[in-house]
């Protein structure tokens, strides 16, 4: 009795398939979490703010995933043994419905997680693409090895399908189409869509580093103190967020409220949930905008010694800086300044004048500043820039500022057209390497320390070498196919 005939007479095979799917699904979820590794610290930092409990969120996810992983493994191993020993597999109702419930719950949870961290989710595909060559080589080798059993057991498979009442004229076409389509996609995809690390000419210059919020992993975000530390890591500029106080002083603040990055709950407990721009400047200056970073050490850089004790001490009691202080620091350090505007509500005393106040403050120092970059196409900004011929103030008319939302082809096209691109917020060395190969001009990052000492991308390859690699592989695959067909012919 052949292998297929022996398996065919067994009852309950669907449960083996179901448990295999269950286990594969759990492993896929674990794989997704592993691929998010560059943002694990970010997840552990931001998640407690949503759930209200401080904990190691990533570790908790892994521990929770161990339960269905162990359960699924036991079920699959148990019933694989059973199907070899007996003819009928009939799991209990618990083992029929519980895996289905677990799959439903876990897939809903992972979908919700990916939705909440949309800006991080694209990293999953990017990290897979970074490993495209070994992934597709392995898959292709497996497919080549499968040719032998496909050819050997093909007639039995056709017979089995015909017994399942698939019309005889259709079954060969269905099988041939599915198998050919799968092989074509796997073998053709690497050439149709070369990965980001494949360069079409000379390697582009290394992207310049812009410290996002001053380098938010290095210290308390949006402070002079953290930007001063980021200077040690070869930044060419820094990005800040600007709001305006109730009495008309522009200051640095990302969030709508002051709770996350200051001690407002202690100084103004009754106003902790009020908008930051509802405070007067003297009130804002009473706040400590730095100690929270030292107390939390959310990215572990103080514990690791990357942030020295002296630097950590300088963070304690750090003040919210005014825009004027930011401009002066930028001028003194000869940096590029990239800023996002946090518009006040319509009932704010300076709602109508905010943009003009920022522009006038910037214009007064433009001759002494390197470059000002404002990610906007606002008519108000564009009109002011044109009116005063402020050529050092760049907007979207001069560059692209993207949250890493372009395809490889679009990045390459922008580089070929010599139109500068700034990408935010990149904290993965792998992705930095890919963007380097794609010709990105600036990279905004919370972690300048990761990229300062990198002298070249982790890996890159000239297009002609990449094509040659796959041609060699295709020749080897074709040779293997001929040898397999020859072996099967001899066996018959």
DOMIFI-428177 format. One line per field, with one value per residue (C-alpha): residue in one letter; x, y, z. Coordinates in steps of 0.05 Angstrom, whole numbers. Each point is the difference from the previous one (the first is absolute). Layout:
REM residues N
residuo = [A,...]
x = [X,...]
y = [Y,...]
z = [Z,...]
//
This chain:
REM residues 492
residuo = [X,X,X,X,X,X,X,X,X,X,X,X,X,X,X,X,X,X,X,X,X,X,X,X,X,X,X,X,X,X,X,X,X,X,X,X,X,X,X,X,X,X,X,X,X,X,X,X,X,X,X,X,X,X,X,X,X,X,X,X,X,X,X,X,X,X,X,X,X,X,X,X,X,X,X,X,X,X,X,X,X,X,X,X,X,X,X,X,X,X,X,X,X,X,X,X,X,X,X,X,X,X,X,X,X,X,X,X,X,X,X,X,X,X,X,X,X,X,X,X,X,X,X,X,X,X,X,X,X,X,X,X,X,X,X,X,X,X,X,X,X,X,X,X,X,X,X,X,X,X,X,X,X,X,X,X,X,X,X,X,X,X,X,X,X,X,X,X,X,X,X,X,X,X,X,X,X,X,X,X,X,X,X,X,X,X,X,X,X,X,X,X,X,X,X,X,X,X,X,X,X,X,X,X,X,X,X,X,X,X,X,X,X,X,X,X,X,X,X,X,X,X,X,X,X,X,X,X,X,X,X,X,X,X,X,X,X,X,X,X,X,X,X,X,X,X,X,X,X,X,X,X,X,X,X,X,X,X,X,X,X,X,X,X,X,X,X,X,X,X,X,X,X,X,X,X,X,X,X,X,X,X,X,X,X,X,X,X,X,X,X,X,X,X,X,X,X,X,X,X,X,X,X,X,X,X,X,X,X,X,X,X,X,X,X,X,X,X,X,X,X,X,X,X,X,X,X,X,X,X,X,X,X,X,X,X,X,X,X,X,X,X,X,X,X,X,X,X,X,X,X,X,X,X,X,X,X,X,X,X,X,X,X,X,X,X,X,X,X,X,X,X,X,X,X,X,X,X,X,X,X,X,X,X,X,X,X,X,X,X,X,X,X,X,X,X,X,X,X,X,X,X,X,X,X,X,X,X,X,X,X,X,X,X,X,X,X,X,X,X,X,X,X,X,X,X,X,X,X,X,X,X,X,X,X,X,X,X,X,X,X,X,X,X,X,X,X,X,X,X,X,X,X,X,X,X,X,X,X,X,X,X,X,X,X,X,X,X,X,X,X,X,X,X,X,X,X,X,X,X,X,X,X,X,X,X,X,X,X,X,X,X]
x = [0,28,10,-57,-48,19,-13,-63,-35,11,-58,8,60,-33,19,74,-7,-39,51,57,-36,-11,74,22,-45,29,71,-17,-24,65,38,-36,19,73,2,-22,63,29,-62,-7,25,-49,-57,20,3,-65,-45,-5,-26,-60,-14,19,47,76,26,45,-53,42,20,-74,-19,53,-22,-73,19,35,-66,-32,69,9,-73,2,65,-27,-64,37,52,-53,-45,57,18,-73,-9,59,-28,-75,-48,-46,18,-57,23,-45,-46,48,58,-45,-26,53,54,-51,-17,74,16,-58,20,74,-10,-47,51,59,-42,-19,74,22,-55,21,73,-11,63,40,-37,34,65,-23,2,63,37,-24,23,68,7,-32,58,9,-76,-14,61,-24,-72,26,43,-59,-43,54,3,-76,3,20,-60,-47,22,3,-69,-33,-41,-25,-19,-40,-35,-16,-29,-43,-29,-19,-43,44,-12,57,10,7,44,64,-10,-13,61,45,-25,9,69,25,-27,32,67,-2,-16,55,53,-19,-15,73,15,-66,9,73,9,19,72,12,31,-6,65,50,-17,-35,29,-17,-65,10,-29,-55,-13,-75,-25,73,14,-56,34,62,-36,-63,-31,-6,53,66,33,-15,20,66,13,-22,56,49,-30,12,-70,-7,-66,-57,-75,-46,-74,-23,-62,-16,-15,-62,40,32,68,15,29,17,-52,-24,-61,-65,8,61,-12,48,63,-5,-18,-64,-39,41,6,-70,-39,-68,22,38,-50,-2,32,72,-15,-49,58,37,75,18,-42,33,69,-17,-5,54,4,58,-3,-52,51,51,-52,-29,63,-50,54,50,56,17,4,44,46,-11,-29,51,-17,19,-46,-57,9,-4,-69,-29,-37,7,-47,-48,39,-28,4,49,47,-7,18,61,24,-10,40,57,7,-10,-57,-60,-65,-61,-64,-72,-52,-51,-57,-38,-77,-42,-16,74,22,55,-36,0,71,38,29,21,33,41,18,24,42,31,10,39,53,-3,66,34,-35,19,-69,-72,-45,-75,-41,-58,-32,-42,-16,14,72,12,-26,45,61,-12,-15,65,41,19,39,28,-69,-18,-70,-27,15,74,2,-41,-15,-29,-16,35,-61,33,14,71,-13,-24,59,47,-37,4,75,10,-38,45,-60,20,-39,-6,-27,-28,4,54,29,19,72,-26,-50,53,44,-57,-15,74,-1,-63,33,-37,31,-21,-24,-37,12,-11,66,58,49,-19,23,60,54,-30,48,-41,-67,-4,-3,-10,9,7,-61,42,29,-69,-27,61,-13,-71,21,51,-54,-50,52,12,-75,-10,57,-31,-67,31,36,-65,-39,57,-2,-76,4,52,-43,-60]
y = [0,68,57,41,-59,-16,72,5,-56,34,39,67,26,68,8,-9,55,43,-7,13,64,18,-9,37,58,7,-5,55,46,-13,15,67,19,-20,42,60,-7,69,31,-44,55,49,-49,-9,76,20,-61,15,70,-32,-56,39,-54,2,-68,-35,-3,-40,-53,-7,-12,-55,-34,1,-29,-59,-29,-14,-18,-56,-21,-3,-39,-52,-8,-7,-49,-42,-7,-11,-61,-21,3,-47,-49,1,13,51,66,32,54,20,60,42,-13,14,68,28,8,36,48,12,14,49,37,3,24,55,22,0,37,52,7,11,51,38,1,12,41,-60,-54,15,-21,-73,-1,42,-49,-58,36,12,-76,-11,-36,-55,-6,-10,-45,-45,-1,-13,-58,-30,6,-34,-57,-6,-12,-73,-19,42,-38,-67,5,42,-58,-21,71,5,-64,24,65,-37,-41,66,14,53,-7,-38,53,55,-35,1,73,19,-36,26,72,1,-32,41,65,-13,-16,60,49,-26,-2,65,46,14,26,37,37,5,15,69,-22,-11,63,20,40,25,-3,66,43,-19,34,60,-9,45,-11,-11,42,12,-75,-26,-64,37,46,40,16,71,28,36,-51,-60,36,18,-75,-18,44,-54,-45,42,28,55,25,-11,-3,32,12,71,24,69,21,38,64,-9,-34,-58,-60,-73,-53,-60,-23,38,-4,5,-64,-48,43,46,0,40,-50,23,74,12,-62,32,19,-64,-17,70,16,21,64,21,14,66,0,13,-60,-44,20,-27,-70,-53,-28,-48,-41,-47,-27,-15,-33,-43,-15,-31,-16,-25,47,25,-71,-19,59,33,59,19,18,72,3,-32,51,56,-26,7,66,14,55,4,41,60,4,57,-44,-54,49,25,-71,-19,60,-12,-73,13,-50,-9,12,-40,18,-22,52,-18,47,27,-5,53,34,9,73,-12,-49,49,26,-64,-13,73,2,-63,27,67,-32,-47,55,43,-55,-31,31,-32,-67,-61,-20,0,-57,3,-60,39,27,50,61,44,-26,1,71,26,-36,28,70,4,-43,-46,-51,-35,-20,-65,-29,-59,40,-12,-70,-61,-17,-70,-49,-53,-9,-6,-62,-17,23,68,11,-18,46,59,-12,-5,66,32,18,-6,-45,0,-63,-6,-32,-53,-37,-65,-9,-47,51,55,-44,-10,75,14,-46,35,68,34,67,6,-49,23,-45,-4,-38,36,-43,-61,30,44,-53,-36,9,-39,-37,-68,-31,25,-28,29,-15,-38,-44,-12,-21,-45,-34,-19,-22,-47,-26,-9,-40,-43,-9,-19,-51,-29,-7,-38,-47,-12,-16,-46,-36,-9,-26,-51,-22,-11]
z = [0,-20,49,-28,0,72,22,-42,37,67,30,35,-40,1,73,-15,-52,49,56,-49,-21,73,17,-63,17,70,-27,-51,56,38,-63,-7,71,-13,-64,42,43,-18,32,62,45,-32,12,73,7,-33,17,75,-18,-34,50,63,27,-4,-24,-50,-55,-50,52,20,-73,-7,65,-22,-68,33,24,-69,-28,51,-5,-76,-1,48,-41,-66,25,36,-60,-49,42,1,-76,-9,51,-12,-58,34,33,40,49,58,-8,43,-48,-60,22,47,-53,-44,56,15,-73,-3,63,-15,-71,23,52,-49,-51,53,20,-71,-10,62,-22,-74,-6,24,-39,-66,34,-5,-76,-1,44,-42,-62,32,1,-68,-32,52,9,-74,-10,56,-27,-70,23,36,-62,-42,50,-3,-75,12,44,-43,-63,36,33,-54,-30,68,16,-65,17,70,-27,-51,57,32,-62,-32,-75,-33,-53,52,51,-41,-17,72,26,-56,8,76,0,-60,30,67,-31,-47,57,45,-54,-35,59,20,-70,-9,66,22,74,26,13,-75,-29,-73,-4,50,74,20,55,72,23,45,70,27,75,6,59,14,3,44,21,24,49,16,-67,-26,47,-12,46,-44,-64,32,14,-71,-27,21,-54,-63,-9,-52,28,48,-4,52,12,13,38,26,71,20,3,-68,12,-48,38,-13,14,-39,38,7,76,46,39,-36,-2,60,74,-12,44,60,-16,-28,20,-14,-71,-20,-55,-30,-67,3,-38,54,48,4,-13,74,19,-52,26,69,-27,0,-71,11,64,-29,-49,55,45,-55,-41,-49,-53,51,-24,70,26,-60,14,-68,38,53,71,-14,-60,39,55,-51,-21,70,4,-75,-21,-59,-51,-37,-75,7,40,-53,-56,38,15,-73,-23,50,-20,-75,-5,-45,36,-20,38,3,19,54,-16,60,2,-32,67,16,4,-53,-46,-58,11,16,-69,-10,69,-17,-68,26,54,-52,-52,49,5,-70,-22,59,-5,-42,-24,26,-23,11,-25,-29,-63,39,-42,60,6,-75,-7,56,-28,-69,26,38,-47,59,-41,61,23,-36,-8,-40,-62,13,30,18,73,4,55,-41,-44,-69,-41,-18,-71,23,46,-57,-48,48,9,-75,-8,54,43,74,46,76,32,71,51,-12,59,-34,-26,-53,-27,4,-44,-50,-4,-10,-61,-25,1,57,19,73,52,62,60,75,5,-35,40,-41,-66,16,-9,-60,-59,-51,-6,34,-69,-70,-70,-70,-44,-51,54,28,-68,-11,67,-20,-71,32,46,-56,-40,62,10,-73,4,63,-35,-58,49,38,-64,-21,67,-2,-72,20,60,-45]
//
